[in-house]
Amino acid sequence: MPEPEPSPTTYSFLTFCKALEAAKQGTPCVLVDVSNFDPSTVKYLNSSERPANLHAITHSINVGALSKYRADTSTECAFNFIADHAGESALELSGKSVIVSNDHFDHDGLAGVSVVLHQEWAKERKDLLIEVSKAGDFLKFRDHTAARIAWTIDAFSNRVEDVKSPLPATTFKFKDFYELFDNLYTEMIPRFQDIVDNIDSYESSWKSSEENYETTLAAITSGTIRVTKYLDLSLAFVYVPTTYNTPVSIFAIYTYLAYLSEGGDCYIVATATGADWQVKYRYESHVDLVSTPIPPCIDLAPVAKHLSSIEPSTSNAKWVGGDPNDAHVAALKTEGKTAIADEVVERELVGWLRGARGFDKTTTGTLAG
């Protein structure tokens, strides 16, 4: 008599706090794209209290992620996971009901969770879903369809200023961010496949962002917004004149740096909007990026102190250094409008970074073209 077929492994979504509790009670759980933003989550995932059946599939660092699935985005990690049938057995998931969850909502999280929940559908759209995750997390794209999907997710999650989210108003009534993220996953998981497969029908959600992208890109290519790249430092300067009154698309700036200008990408971006400055380490600097070496995030507080010291006496501007390891803050910014000339700020920052990295301080920058 033939042996019965083994039961298939099933995956279902559960909100984050409930997922952690279920894992404590013995239910296997996969956290796709779990982040390191919440210190309490990081502490828990690195503690002896973490259940053995709680697995992290993510590009985030310091959260005990399964290293065999490493990739640039968590969506790619998820594809590596579902392709590894032996891994499912090794993790003792085979034939079980497995919970899928995440501690925050974004493009990579939504795409990665959907890969695990809807595996056959996802496999047929692998390249597109990976591009969506890159567009969402890294704010640059090669595939315009992926960008439109990312912009639609932005609009649905209420991140586009001039576009009202189509989601129920109750989605955005929450006592804390965990509840907001749970609400967004609850609403967006059932909608995501249709958004991906029928993006043209969501034009009202992505059109505004696309127009903003095209307007900013035109300003860059015309020279209205000026870009200078120091490729050996992975550093770009972006100069936005005060006469430019349209919102600047970060998608346009980062896509231009990565794919539309000479020499390759830059992962430190110094932006001067008139006399207001901010320097940021891009998000790629804060994840386990596999494909490309990323320069370390150096503390720029000494630069802030130096620039503050050379502000003219007529200026009330102050330069402030931020936590270089925090993806959400500027590593260097002005408080108040600087009276230091752009070329002086550029020279001082480049010289300091060259010295900090042991480079020749005299090498000049290259205009992006």
C-alpha positions as CSV (number, residue, x, y, z in Angstrom):
1,M,0.0,0.0,0.0
2,P,1.6,3.4,-1.1
3,E,2.5,5.8,1.7
4,P,0.3,8.9,1.9
5,E,1.5,12.1,0.3
6,P,3.1,14.4,2.9
7,S,1.1,17.4,3.9
8,P,2.2,20.6,2.1
9,T,3.7,23.5,4.0
10,T,1.3,26.4,4.2
11,Y,2.1,30.0,4.8
12,S,-0.3,32.7,6.2
13,F,0.2,36.3,7.3
14,L,-0.1,37.4,10.9
15,T,0.5,40.8,12.4
16,F,3.9,41.2,14.0
17,C,3.2,41.2,17.8
18,K,0.8,38.3,17.4
19,A,3.4,36.5,15.3
20,L,6.0,36.8,18.0
21,E,3.5,35.5,20.6
22,A,2.6,32.5,18.3
23,A,6.3,31.7,17.9
24,K,6.7,31.6,21.7
25,Q,3.8,29.1,21.7
26,G,5.5,26.8,19.2
27,T,4.2,27.9,15.8
28,P,7.0,28.3,13.3
29,C,7.3,31.9,12.0
30,V,9.3,33.5,9.2
31,L,10.0,37.3,9.5
32,V,10.5,38.6,6.0
33,D,12.3,41.9,5.8
34,V,12.4,42.4,9.6
35,S,14.4,45.5,10.4
36,N,16.9,46.7,13.0
37,F,15.2,50.1,13.6
38,D,13.6,49.1,16.9
39,P,16.3,48.4,19.5
40,S,13.9,46.2,21.5
41,T,13.3,44.0,18.5
42,V,17.1,43.7,17.8
43,K,17.7,42.8,21.4
44,Y,15.0,40.2,21.4
45,L,16.2,38.6,18.1
46,N,19.7,38.3,19.5
47,S,18.7,37.0,22.9
48,S,18.3,33.5,24.3
49,E,14.5,34.2,24.6
50,R,14.2,34.0,20.8
51,P,12.4,30.8,19.9
52,A,14.3,28.3,17.7
53,N,11.3,28.3,15.3
54,L,11.5,32.1,14.7
55,H,13.5,32.7,11.5
56,A,14.6,36.0,9.9
57,I,14.8,36.3,6.1
58,T,16.0,39.8,5.5
59,H,18.8,42.1,4.3
60,S,18.8,43.9,7.6
61,I,21.9,43.5,9.8
62,N,22.2,42.5,13.4
63,V,18.9,40.6,13.6
64,G,20.1,37.1,13.3
65,A,19.1,36.6,9.6
66,L,19.6,33.3,7.9
67,S,22.9,33.9,6.1
68,K,22.4,31.3,3.4
69,Y,19.7,33.5,1.8
70,R,21.7,36.7,1.7
71,A,20.9,39.2,-1.0
72,D,20.6,42.9,-1.7
73,T,16.9,43.1,-0.8
74,S,14.7,41.0,1.4
75,T,12.6,40.2,-1.6
76,E,15.6,38.5,-3.2
77,C,16.3,36.8,0.1
78,A,12.7,35.5,0.0
79,F,13.1,34.1,-3.5
80,N,16.3,32.3,-2.3
81,F,14.3,30.9,0.6
82,I,11.4,29.5,-1.5
83,A,13.9,28.0,-4.0
84,D,15.6,26.0,-1.2
85,H,13.4,23.0,-0.6
86,A,16.1,21.3,1.5
87,G,16.2,24.5,3.6
88,E,12.5,24.2,4.4
89,S,13.1,20.8,5.8
90,A,16.3,21.8,7.6
91,L,14.3,24.6,9.4
92,E,11.7,22.0,10.3
93,L,8.9,23.8,8.4
94,S,7.9,21.0,6.1
95,G,4.3,20.0,6.3
96,K,3.5,22.7,8.9
97,S,1.4,25.8,9.0
98,V,3.9,28.7,9.0
99,I,3.3,32.3,10.0
100,V,4.8,35.1,7.9
101,S,5.2,38.5,9.3
102,N,7.2,41.8,9.4
103,D,7.8,44.6,11.9
104,H,7.4,47.5,9.4
105,F,5.6,48.2,6.1
106,D,7.4,49.2,2.9
107,H,7.8,48.1,-0.7
108,D,10.5,45.4,0.0
109,G,8.5,44.1,2.9
110,L,5.2,43.9,0.9
111,A,7.0,42.2,-2.0
112,G,9.0,39.8,0.1
113,V,6.0,38.8,2.2
114,S,4.0,38.2,-1.0
115,V,6.8,36.0,-2.4
116,V,6.4,33.6,0.5
117,L,2.6,33.8,0.6
118,H,2.0,33.5,-3.2
119,Q,5.0,31.5,-4.4
120,E,3.8,30.2,-7.8
121,W,2.5,33.7,-8.7
122,A,5.8,35.3,-7.5
123,K,8.1,32.9,-9.4
124,E,6.5,34.0,-12.7
125,R,7.2,37.7,-11.9
126,K,10.6,37.3,-10.1
127,D,12.6,39.9,-12.0
128,L,9.8,42.5,-11.7
129,L,9.2,41.9,-8.0
130,I,13.0,42.3,-7.2
131,E,13.0,45.5,-9.2
132,V,10.0,46.8,-7.2
133,S,11.9,46.0,-4.0
134,K,15.0,47.9,-5.2
135,A,13.0,50.9,-6.4
136,G,11.2,51.1,-3.1
137,D,14.2,50.6,-0.8
138,F,17.0,52.3,-2.8
139,L,14.9,54.9,-4.7
140,K,16.3,54.1,-8.1
141,F,15.2,52.0,-11.0
142,R,15.9,50.5,-14.4
143,D,12.3,49.2,-14.9
144,H,9.7,51.8,-15.3
145,T,6.9,49.4,-14.5
146,A,8.6,48.6,-11.2
147,A,8.8,52.3,-10.4
148,R,5.1,52.8,-11.1
149,I,4.3,49.9,-8.7
150,A,6.6,51.5,-6.0
151,W,4.9,54.8,-6.5
152,T,1.5,53.2,-6.2
153,I,2.5,51.6,-2.9
154,D,3.6,55.0,-1.8
155,A,0.2,56.5,-2.7
156,F,-1.8,53.7,-1.1
157,S,0.3,54.1,2.1
158,N,-0.4,57.8,2.2
159,R,3.1,58.9,1.4
160,V,2.4,61.1,-1.6
161,E,1.4,64.6,-0.6
162,D,-1.0,65.4,-3.4
163,V,-2.6,61.9,-3.8
164,K,-5.3,60.7,-1.4
165,S,-4.9,57.0,-0.4
166,P,-7.6,54.8,-1.8
167,L,-7.5,52.7,1.5
168,P,-10.2,53.0,4.1
169,A,-9.6,56.0,6.5
170,T,-9.6,53.5,9.4
171,T,-6.2,52.2,8.1
172,F,-4.6,55.4,9.3
173,K,-6.1,55.4,12.7
174,F,-3.6,53.8,15.0
175,K,-2.2,54.0,18.5
176,D,1.4,53.2,17.5
177,F,3.4,52.5,14.3
178,Y,3.1,48.7,14.8
179,E,-0.7,49.1,14.5
180,L,-0.3,51.2,11.3
181,F,2.0,48.7,9.7
182,D,-0.4,45.9,10.6
183,N,-3.3,47.8,9.1
184,L,-1.3,48.4,5.9
185,Y,-0.4,44.8,5.4
186,T,-3.9,43.7,6.1
187,E,-5.2,46.1,3.4
188,M,-2.3,45.8,0.9
189,I,-1.6,42.0,0.8
190,P,-4.9,41.3,-0.9
191,R,-4.4,44.2,-3.4
192,F,-0.7,43.7,-4.2
193,Q,-1.1,41.0,-6.9
194,D,-3.6,43.1,-8.9
195,I,-1.4,46.2,-8.6
196,V,1.5,44.3,-10.0
197,D,-0.5,42.6,-12.8
198,N,-2.6,45.7,-13.8
199,I,-0.4,48.7,-13.0
200,D,-1.8,50.8,-15.9
201,S,-5.2,50.8,-14.2
202,Y,-3.6,52.5,-11.1
203,E,-2.5,55.6,-13.1
204,S,-4.2,58.0,-10.7
205,S,-1.9,56.7,-7.9
206,W,1.4,56.8,-9.7
207,K,1.0,59.6,-12.2
208,S,1.9,62.4,-9.9
209,S,5.1,60.8,-8.7
210,E,6.1,60.0,-12.3
211,E,5.6,63.6,-13.4
212,N,7.7,64.8,-10.5
213,Y,10.4,62.3,-11.5
214,E,10.4,63.5,-15.1
215,T,10.4,67.1,-14.1
216,T,13.4,66.7,-11.8
217,L,15.3,64.5,-14.3
218,A,14.8,67.2,-16.9
219,A,16.2,69.8,-14.5
220,I,19.3,67.7,-13.9
221,T,20.0,67.0,-17.6
222,S,19.5,70.7,-18.4
223,G,21.9,71.7,-15.7
224,T,19.3,73.6,-13.6
225,I,20.0,71.1,-10.9
226,R,23.8,70.6,-10.9
227,V,25.5,67.2,-10.0
228,T,29.2,66.6,-9.3
229,K,30.5,63.1,-8.5
230,Y,33.7,62.1,-6.7
231,L,33.7,58.5,-7.7
232,D,36.6,57.3,-5.5
233,L,34.7,58.6,-2.5
234,S,31.4,57.3,-3.7
235,L,30.3,61.0,-3.0
236,A,27.9,63.2,-5.0
237,F,27.0,66.8,-4.6
238,V,23.6,67.9,-5.8
239,Y,23.0,71.7,-6.1
240,V,19.3,72.8,-6.2
241,P,18.9,76.5,-6.8
242,T,16.5,78.5,-4.8
243,T,14.7,79.4,-8.0
244,Y,13.7,75.8,-8.5
245,N,10.2,75.8,-7.0
246,T,9.1,72.2,-7.8
247,P,9.5,69.4,-5.3
248,V,12.7,67.4,-6.0
249,S,12.2,63.7,-6.8
250,I,14.8,61.7,-4.9
251,F,14.0,58.9,-7.4
252,A,15.3,61.1,-10.2
253,I,18.5,62.1,-8.4
254,Y,19.4,58.5,-7.3
255,T,18.4,57.0,-10.7
256,Y,20.5,59.6,-12.5
257,L,23.5,58.9,-10.2
258,A,23.2,55.1,-10.6
259,Y,22.2,54.6,-14.2
260,L,22.0,57.8,-16.3
261,S,25.4,59.4,-15.6
262,E,29.0,58.3,-16.1
263,G,31.1,56.3,-13.7
264,G,28.6,54.4,-11.5
265,D,26.6,55.1,-8.4
266,C,27.5,57.2,-5.3
267,Y,26.3,56.2,-1.8
268,I,27.0,59.5,0.0
269,V,24.9,62.4,-1.3
270,A,25.4,66.0,-0.2
271,T,22.4,68.2,-1.2
272,A,22.5,71.9,-1.2
273,T,19.1,73.6,-1.6
274,G,20.2,77.2,-1.8
275,A,22.0,77.7,1.5
276,D,20.5,74.7,3.3
277,W,22.7,71.6,3.3
278,Q,22.2,67.9,4.2
279,V,24.6,65.0,3.7
280,K,23.1,61.5,3.8
281,Y,24.5,58.0,3.7
282,R,22.0,56.3,1.3
283,Y,20.0,53.3,2.5
284,E,22.3,50.8,0.7
285,S,24.9,51.7,3.4
286,H,22.6,50.4,6.2
287,V,21.8,46.9,4.9
288,D,23.7,43.7,4.1
289,L,24.3,44.7,0.4
290,V,25.9,41.7,-1.3
291,S,26.5,42.9,-4.9
292,T,28.5,46.0,-4.3
293,P,31.2,47.1,-1.7
294,I,29.8,50.1,0.2
295,P,32.1,52.7,1.9
296,P,31.8,52.7,5.7
297,C,29.6,55.3,7.3
298,I,32.1,57.7,8.9
299,D,31.0,60.1,11.7
300,L,30.8,63.6,10.2
301,A,30.6,65.4,13.6
302,P,34.2,66.7,13.2
303,V,33.3,68.2,9.8
304,A,30.2,69.8,11.4
305,K,32.4,71.3,14.1
306,H,34.9,72.6,11.5
307,L,32.3,74.1,9.2
308,S,30.6,75.8,12.1
309,S,33.9,77.4,13.1
310,I,34.5,78.9,9.7
311,E,31.0,80.4,9.4
312,P,31.3,84.2,8.9
313,S,30.5,86.2,12.0
314,T,27.4,87.6,10.2
315,S,25.9,84.1,10.0
316,N,23.8,82.4,12.6
317,A,24.0,79.0,10.9
318,K,25.2,75.9,12.7
319,W,26.4,72.6,11.2
320,V,25.2,69.5,13.0
321,G,26.4,65.9,12.7
322,G,23.9,63.0,13.0
323,D,24.3,59.4,13.8
324,P,26.0,57.9,10.7
325,N,24.4,54.5,11.4
326,D,20.8,55.8,11.4
327,A,19.3,55.6,7.9
328,H,16.6,58.1,8.8
329,V,18.7,61.1,9.7
330,A,21.2,63.3,7.9
331,A,24.8,62.5,8.8
332,L,25.6,66.3,8.4
333,K,23.2,69.2,8.0
334,T,22.8,72.9,8.5
335,E,20.5,74.6,11.0
336,G,19.9,78.0,9.6
337,K,21.3,79.2,6.2
338,T,25.0,78.9,5.8
339,A,27.0,81.8,4.5
340,I,29.9,79.6,3.4
341,A,30.2,79.4,-0.4
342,D,29.2,76.1,-2.0
343,E,32.7,75.5,-3.4
344,V,34.2,75.9,0.0
345,V,31.8,73.4,1.6
346,E,32.5,70.9,-1.2
347,R,36.3,71.4,-0.9
348,E,36.2,71.0,2.9
349,L,34.0,67.8,2.9
350,V,36.0,66.2,0.1
351,G,39.3,67.0,1.7
352,W,38.1,65.7,5.1
353,L,36.8,62.4,3.6
354,R,40.0,61.9,1.6
355,G,42.0,62.4,4.8
356,A,39.8,60.1,6.8
357,R,40.2,57.3,4.2
358,G,43.9,57.9,3.6
359,F,43.4,59.3,0.1
360,D,45.2,62.1,-1.7
361,K,43.4,65.2,-0.8
362,T,44.1,67.0,-4.1
363,T,42.1,64.8,-6.5
364,T,39.3,66.7,-8.1
365,G,35.7,65.8,-8.7
366,T,34.1,64.8,-12.0
367,L,31.1,66.5,-13.4
368,A,28.4,63.9,-14.1
369,G,27.6,63.6,-17.8
